[in-house]
């Protein structure tokens, strides 16, 4: 029988980022049923990525949470004009 250590609990910051990513879904509402995340590879200009990272850090988010949030916000703004 193998005895494994309990997994480390997520920090409050990690939990906040995960919730933020989930809440950035359609109309800003979290999907209660399932999380349907798809990994993607995106190329950024180095200067833009530096700015993204700085703002994400200032907001207490990780890069992914910031990019997902910014994308959802931009789409909502554009969809209102269509």
N, C-alpha and C positions, 0 to 999 in steps of 0.2 A: 504494500500500500504506500503510495506516495503522499507525502504531506507537503502541501504548497502553502506559501505565504499568502495572506490576504492581499488582494490588490490594493495599491495605494488609493486613497480617496482623492477625487479630483479637487483641485483648489477652487476657491470661490471664483477666481478669475476665469478658470477653464469652464466652469459651470455657466457663468455669465456669458461667455463667448458662444458656447454651444446653444444656449437659449436664444441668443441674438441671431445666430445663423438660422435656427428653426423658425423664428418669428419673422424673418425677412422674406418668407414665402409669399404666395399670392395675397394681395391686399394687406400685407403686413401681418397676417394672422398665421399662427403656428398650425401646422398640420398635426392634429391630435392622433390620427390613425397610424401613420408610419412616417419614417424619415427616409426620403428617397434621394440620397445624395449621390452625385456622380462625379468622380474625379476628373479634372480637366487640366490641361497644360496650356498656360497662357504666357506669351512673351511680352515683357514690359520694357520700355525705355528705362535705362538705369536711373535717370533723374526722377522720372515719374514714380518708380518703385520706391525710391528713397522718400519721396513725399507721402506716398501711401503708408509706408511703414511708420513714419513720424506721426501722422494723424491717427493711425490705428492705435499706436502706443498712447497718445494723448487721450484717446477715448477709452482706453483700457480694454481694447480688443486685439485679437490677433489679425494677421493679414487677411485670412480667409473670411472672417466675420465682416471685416471692413469692406472687402471687395463685393461680397454677396449683398450687404446692406446698400452700398452705393449703387449697385446694378439694379436692385429692386426699386430703389428710390427713383432712379432715372427712368426706368420703365413705367412706373406709376405716373410720373410727370408727363411723359410722352403719350401715354395712353389716354390721358385726360384731354389732350389736344386733338385726338383723332375722332 
